[in-house]
Amino acid sequence: MKNQLFTKTLNPGDVFVFPEGLIHFQFNVGKTNAVAFAGFGSQNPGVITIANAVFGSDPLISADVLAKAFQVDKKVIDLLEAQFLK
């Protein structure tokens, strides 16, 4: 399966369903706190290779977002992404 990046900006009351088998994350782009509710449709959703999904997605997940999520310098993210874009 191709590691594709799906993005959507949600407003209060909106719903988003993550495609089965793809890694997912949330990022609050607003200036106030956000609340999210999550539910799972299965106890065994499958196996995902996280590194491939995160650093080899198409289009790429923003290096700034990944640097903040992993709490590392953007140069580290650039180095990791280079390993998956060969």
N, CA, C and O of each residue as an XYZ file, in Angstrom:
344
protein
N       0.829     -1.178      0.000
C       0.000      0.000      0.000
C       0.875      1.244      0.000
O       1.848      1.319      0.750
N       0.540      2.209     -0.828
C       1.267      3.471     -0.878
C       0.949      4.278      0.374
O      -0.204      4.343      0.801
N       1.969      4.891      0.960
C       1.781      5.709      2.158
C       1.387      7.117      1.747
O       2.239      7.987      1.568
N       0.097      7.326      1.602
C      -0.416      8.603      1.140
C      -0.838      9.464      2.324
O      -1.408      8.955      3.289
N      -0.560     10.772      2.257
C      -0.950     11.720      3.289
C      -2.302     12.322      2.939
O      -2.472     12.914      1.873
N      -3.263     12.167      3.845
C      -4.574     12.803      3.715
C      -4.623     13.929      4.746
O      -4.271     13.708      5.904
N      -5.047     15.118      4.358
C      -5.160     16.215      5.307
C      -6.545     16.833      5.217
O      -7.179     16.828      4.162
N      -7.000     17.365      6.341
C      -8.285     18.046      6.384
C      -8.276     18.987      7.575
O      -7.902     18.592      8.679
N      -8.684     20.225      7.358
C      -8.847     21.165      8.460
C     -10.275     21.030      8.956
O     -11.230     21.206      8.200
N     -10.406     20.716     10.240
C     -11.731     20.501     10.819
C     -12.210     21.733     11.562
O     -11.420     22.459     12.166
N     -13.507     21.958     11.511
C     -14.170     23.011     12.265
C     -15.050     22.353     13.318
O     -15.348     21.164     13.208
N     -15.474     23.095     14.335
C     -16.320     22.485     15.375
C     -17.492     21.711     14.767
O     -18.227     22.222     13.922
N     -17.644     20.457     15.224
C     -18.719     19.594     14.742
C     -18.360     18.736     13.549
O     -19.126     17.838     13.200
N     -17.218     18.976     12.905
C     -16.803     18.178     11.751
C     -16.363     16.784     12.183
O     -16.002     16.560     13.339
N     -16.399     15.859     11.237
C     -15.990     14.472     11.452
C     -14.978     14.104     10.380
O     -15.084     14.545      9.236
N     -13.989     13.286     10.759
C     -13.013     12.778      9.798
C     -12.764     11.309     10.103
O     -12.506     10.949     11.251
N     -12.837     10.471      9.100
C     -12.577      9.039      9.251
C     -11.206      8.753      8.657
O     -10.946      9.039      7.489
N     -10.323      8.178      9.492
C      -8.987      7.817      9.013
C      -9.078      6.555      8.174
O      -9.722      5.589      8.584
N      -8.442      6.544      7.000
C      -8.449      5.325      6.182
C      -7.834      4.150      6.953
O      -6.810      4.302      7.618
N      -8.462      2.997      6.856
C      -7.998      1.810      7.572
C      -6.580      1.455      7.151
O      -6.252      1.453      5.965
N      -5.744      1.155      8.144
C      -4.387      0.698      7.884
C      -3.363      1.806      7.700
O      -2.179      1.520      7.522
N      -3.788      3.062      7.739
C      -2.826      4.155      7.593
C      -2.570      4.795      8.955
O      -3.487      4.972      9.756
N      -1.322      5.133      9.196
C      -0.981      5.825     10.433
C      -1.665      7.184     10.418
O      -1.898      7.761      9.356
N      -1.985      7.691     11.602
C      -2.679      8.961     11.653
C      -2.195      9.811     12.821
O      -1.651      9.302     13.802
N      -2.404     11.104     12.691
C      -2.032     12.046     13.744
C      -2.940     13.260     13.627
O      -3.567     13.492     12.593
N      -2.998     14.023     14.699
C      -3.762     15.256     14.702
C      -2.804     16.391     15.051
O      -1.857     16.204     15.815
N      -3.061     17.563     14.486
C      -2.242     18.742     14.742
C      -3.180     19.933     14.862
O      -3.893     20.265     13.915
N      -3.179     20.574     16.024
C      -4.051     21.716     16.257
C      -3.426     22.961     15.638
O      -2.401     23.446     16.117
N      -4.035     23.477     14.579
C      -3.518     24.675     13.910
C      -4.169     25.943     14.445
O      -3.835     27.049     14.021
N      -5.103     25.774     15.381
C      -5.799     26.924     15.950
C      -5.004     27.586     17.061
O      -3.912     27.145     17.420
N      -5.568     28.637     17.585
C      -4.925     29.384     18.658
C      -5.527     29.067     20.027
O      -5.079     29.606     21.040
N      -6.539     28.195     20.065
C      -7.156     27.783     21.325
C      -7.063     26.269     21.449
O      -6.709     25.583     20.490
N      -7.380     25.752     22.628
C      -7.364     24.303     22.839
C      -8.414     23.630     21.964
O      -9.432     24.230     21.617
N      -8.153     22.384     21.617
C      -9.091     21.602     20.818
C      -9.398     20.303     21.551
O      -8.589     19.819     22.342
N     -10.571     19.746     21.281
C     -10.978     18.472     21.867
C     -11.294     17.522     20.723
O     -11.973     17.893     19.766
N     -10.797     16.294     20.827
C     -11.078     15.288     19.804
C     -11.556     14.007     20.480
O     -11.059     13.636     21.544
N     -12.511     13.342     19.867
C     -12.981     12.039     20.323
C     -12.581     11.023     19.272
O     -12.750     11.260     18.076
N     -12.048      9.886     19.716
C     -11.618      8.852     18.779
C     -12.277      7.528     19.135
O     -12.482      7.218     20.309
N     -12.601      6.764     18.121
C     -13.152      5.428     18.313
C     -12.508      4.484     17.323
O     -12.125      4.882     16.223
N     -12.393      3.237     17.719
C     -11.766      2.236     16.861
C     -12.807      1.213     16.442
O     -13.642      0.795     17.243
N     -12.749      0.810     15.168
C     -13.699     -0.159     14.650
C     -13.230     -1.583     14.809
O     -13.969     -2.507     14.470
N     -12.022     -1.799     15.317
C     -11.482     -3.143     15.425
C     -10.392     -3.160     16.486
O      -9.702     -2.162     16.697
N     -10.241     -4.298     17.149
C      -9.141     -4.447     18.088
C      -7.861     -4.824     17.362
O      -6.782     -4.736     17.949
N      -7.945     -5.238     16.111
C      -6.784     -5.668     15.346
C      -6.812     -4.988     13.983
O      -7.173     -5.620     12.990
N      -6.431     -3.689     13.914
C      -6.542     -2.965     12.651
C      -5.465     -3.280     11.621
O      -5.518     -2.760     10.507
N      -4.495     -4.114     11.963
C      -3.438     -4.433     11.014
C      -2.106     -3.871     11.443
O      -2.011     -3.168     12.449
N      -1.079     -4.180     10.682
C       0.277     -3.739     11.006
C       0.675     -2.602     10.065
O       0.448     -2.672      8.857
N       1.265     -1.567     10.633
C       1.719     -0.418      9.861
C       3.195     -0.205     10.179
O       3.580     -0.190     11.348
N       4.017     -0.043      9.161
C       5.414      0.304      9.381
C       5.467      1.817      9.551
O       5.379      2.563      8.575
N       5.611      2.262     10.788
C       5.477      3.673     11.110
C       6.515      4.527     10.385
O       6.169      5.571      9.832
N       7.761      4.110     10.378
C       8.802      4.927      9.736
C       8.476      5.169      8.269
O       8.596      6.298      7.793
N       8.071      4.141      7.550
C       7.727      4.301      6.129
C       6.538      5.233      5.954
O       6.529      6.076      5.057
N       5.536      5.081      6.813
C       4.329      5.889      6.697
C       4.593      7.355      7.024
O       4.023      8.244      6.392
N       5.446      7.609      8.002
C       5.695      8.986      8.439
C       6.710      9.694      7.546
O       6.481     10.825      7.118
N       7.821      9.038      7.266
C       8.902      9.704      6.533
C       8.866      9.443      5.034
O       9.657     10.028      4.294
N       7.974      8.588      4.571
C       7.892      8.288      3.145
C       6.518      8.535      2.564
O       6.175      7.970      1.526
N       5.718      9.379      3.222
C       4.361      9.628      2.738
C       4.379     10.494      1.475
O       5.370     11.159      1.173
N       3.270     10.469      0.752
C       3.132     11.256     -0.468
C       1.797     11.987     -0.423
O       0.761     11.328     -0.497
N       1.763     13.311     -0.306
C       2.915     14.196     -0.182
C       3.548     14.067      1.196
O       2.962     13.477      2.104
N       4.736     14.617      1.347
C       5.451     14.539      2.621
C       4.701     15.295      3.713
O       4.080     16.326      3.455
N       4.765     14.770      4.931
C       4.264     15.496      6.089
C       5.258     16.625      6.351
O       6.469     16.415      6.276
N       4.764     17.796      6.650
C       5.616     18.962      6.878
C       6.734     18.648      7.866
O       6.481     18.117      8.948
N       7.961     18.975      7.496
C       9.109     18.748      8.384
C       8.962     19.533      9.678
O       9.425     19.087     10.728
N       8.326     20.688      9.618
C       8.094     21.477     10.831
C       7.153     20.748     11.786
O       7.368     20.748     12.998
N       6.115     20.130     11.239
C       5.163     19.358     12.064
C       5.875     18.162     12.690
O       5.716     17.896     13.881
N       6.664     17.437     11.885
C       7.370     16.264     12.403
C       8.409     16.649     13.448
O       8.570     15.945     14.445
N       9.115     17.754     13.235
C      10.117     18.203     14.201
C       9.456     18.512     15.537
O       9.989     18.174     16.593
N       8.301     19.149     15.487
C       7.582     19.469     16.721
C       7.058     18.192     17.386
O       7.148     18.046     18.605
N       6.515     17.274     16.594
C       5.949     16.037     17.135
C       7.015     15.162     17.796
O       6.776     14.581     18.855
N       8.187     15.069     17.170
C       9.259     14.218     17.700
C      10.223     14.990     18.607
O      11.145     14.411     19.182
N      10.000     16.298     18.728
C      10.818     17.162     19.575
C      12.302     17.077     19.212
O      13.164     16.896     20.072
N      12.568     17.213     17.912
C      13.939     17.210     17.396
C      14.103     18.389     16.449
O      13.119     19.009     16.045
N      15.328     18.693     16.101
C      15.629     19.752     15.148
C      15.156     19.330     13.754
O      15.176     18.143     13.427
N      14.736     20.287     12.940
C      14.281     20.002     11.576
C      15.348     19.290     10.752
O      15.010     18.522      9.851
N      16.630     19.527     11.039
C      17.713     18.857     10.306
C      17.657     17.341     10.506
O      17.995     16.581      9.599
N      17.233     16.905     11.684
C      17.095     15.467     11.953
C      15.989     14.889     11.071
O      16.142     13.802     10.514
N      14.884     15.609     10.943
C      13.780     15.154     10.094
C      14.240     15.087      8.636
O      13.940     14.121      7.935
N      14.958     16.101      8.185
C      15.471     16.105      6.807
C      16.356     14.884      6.547
O      16.274     14.262      5.488
N      17.192     14.552      7.513
C      18.074     13.388      7.386
C      17.266     12.092      7.305
O      17.557     11.223      6.484
N      16.251     11.970      8.164
C      15.419     10.768      8.153
C      14.624     10.648      6.851
O      14.553      9.568      6.264
N      14.029     11.750      6.402
C      13.261     11.712      5.155
C      14.133     11.311      3.972
O      13.672     10.602      3.078
N      15.372     11.750      3.957
C      16.290     11.410      2.849
C      16.477      9.899      2.720
O      16.716      9.398      1.621
N      16.372      9.171      3.830
C      16.547      7.712      3.820
C      15.390      7.021      3.087
O      15.562      5.916      2.573
N      14.221      7.657      3.036
C      13.042      7.043      2.435
C      12.737      7.566      1.036
O      11.829      7.071      0.369
N      13.487      8.557      0.597
C      13.230      9.156     -0.720
C      14.270      8.778     -1.750
O      14.379      9.421     -2.794
N      15.040      7.732     -1.464
C      16.097      7.292     -2.399
C      15.520      6.679     -3.628
O      16.262      6.257     -4.515
